[in-house]
Amino acid sequence: MDEDRRPVRFRELLRALVEGEVEFVIVGGVAAVLEGAPVATFDLDVVYSLEESNVGRLVRVLADLEAVYVDPAGRRIQPDAPRLRGGGHHLLRSRYGRLDVLGSVGERLKFEDLLPRSRVASVHGMEVSVLTLEALIGTKEAANRPKDRAVLDLLRQTLAERQAQDGD
């Protein structure tokens, strides 16, 4: 099976990050699902803190996950501290499937910008920070990529339905 097509084991990826004490916020499709939107996703997207100690913890977790960059040439490039300290988007394959670790999203919103726009959720008994639906919509609007525009109506509808229920 193509490594990029293997099913993502979200619980195991989250457990590795949580047990490794990595500071992160879940964004993207998994955040949408956790916020109640009926979407499918094929990777776990997180924005991580760029603090030196956190980058060190992230490097250790990624090594344990046998993470390598998704590379069209098939090279096995491992993420390291200098690359991760630079922020940016790090699209990785791991033994538990696709994991994208991002320095920022949307209008260059970093971990410290997103944390106040997130909520703590219990996922398989783990406490994790998840970007709120309102903030997720904002990041998708700012990114303005075709794949983001494709899901925006569904996210907005989910938010409107939630607001209507809360108003009852």
N, C-alpha and C positions, 0 to 999 in steps of 0.2 A: 504494500500500500504506500502511495506517495505520502511522505512525511507531513506535507502541508495539508493533507486530506484526513489525517487520523483524527478521530473524535477528541475533542478537548475535554480533559478531566478537570473541570473548574474547581471542584472541591480540593483536589490535590494541589493545584497551583496556589489557591488561596491559603491553604494550610501551610505550604512552604513559606509564603511571604509573611504570614502572621507569626508562625513559630520562629522565623528568622528576624522578627521584630523590625521589619521594613515598614517605614512610614509611607503610605500610599492612599490614593483615593481611586475607587473603581469608577471608570467612565465608560462611554461607548455602549455597545449592545447589552452587556451584562448589567450595567447601571439601568438601562431602559427596562430590562426584564424585572430587576429588583424593585423598580418603581411602578411596576404593573402594566407595562406596555407589552402587547403580544407580538414580540419580534423574535427572530432567530438570529443567533450570532455564532461565529465560528472561531472566536478567539477571546481572550481576556485582555482588556485594555486597562492599564493603570497609569496614573500620573504619580511619580515618586518625588520625594523630597530630595533636593540637590545638596543637602547638608553632607559634609564630608563623611561623618560617621554613618549616615544612612546609606550613602553610596557604597561604602565598604560592606555593610550588611547585605545590600542588594547583590553585590558582586559574589559574595559567598553563596547566597541562595541560588543565583543563576548558575553557578558552577555545580552545585548539588543537583540542579534540574537538568544538567548537561545541555544548557541553552547555547545555541549558536544563531548567528544572524541568518535570516532568510536571504539567500544569495543565488541569483539566477545562474551563476557560473558553477554552483555546487561546492564552493569553498566552505570550509568549516571554521568560520571566524567567531571566536568567543568574545563576548562582551567583557570589557575590563573597566577599571576605574577611570582612566583618562577619557575614554569614549563616553561613559555614562555621566561624568561630571559636566560634559559639554551640553547636556540636555538633549534636545532633539528627539527624534522618533527612532526607537530601537525595536525593529520588527524581528521577533525571535521565534525559533522552533525549540521545543523542549521535549523531554521524555513524556510530558503530560499534554502535549499539543501546543498550539500557538499562544504566545504571550507577547503582547506589545507593551513595552515600558516606555513611557513618554515623559519628556521633560516639561511639556506644556501642551495645551489644547486650545482650540478656538483662537481668541485674540491674544495668544501667548500667555494664557493663564497658567501659572505654575501651581505647585502643590499648595503653597501658602495662600494663594488666591482662591483656590477651589475648596479648601477645608471649611471655610465658613459657609460655603454653598453646598455642603454635603450634610448627610445625616448618618448616624451610626445605625447599622442594621446587623441583626444576628443572622448569619448564614451558616448553616450546618454547625451551629453552636459556637461560631467564631464571630467576634465583634469586628466589623469592618466599616470604613467610611465609604459612602456611596454618594455620588453626585446626585443632587435632587433633579427631578424631572424638569423643573423650570430652568435650572442651570444647564442641564444637558441640551435642552432646546436652544439655549443661547450659544452653546459651543458649536452645535450643528449649523446654526444660522451663520455664525462667523466663519466656519470652515468653508461652507458653501460649495462643497464638492458634490458631484452627482450622487454618490452613495449617501451623503448626508441629506441632501434635498429629498431623496426618495423616501426617507423615513420620517421626515418632519411632520407631514400631515397626520400620520399615525400617532406620533408623540403628542402633538397638539390636541388631537381628539382624546387621547388618554387623559391628558391634563384637564380638558374641559369636562369630561365625565367625572373625574375625581372632584373637581370644584363643584359640580352640580350635586353630587352625593353629599359633600360636606355642607352644602347649603340647605339640605333637607332637614 
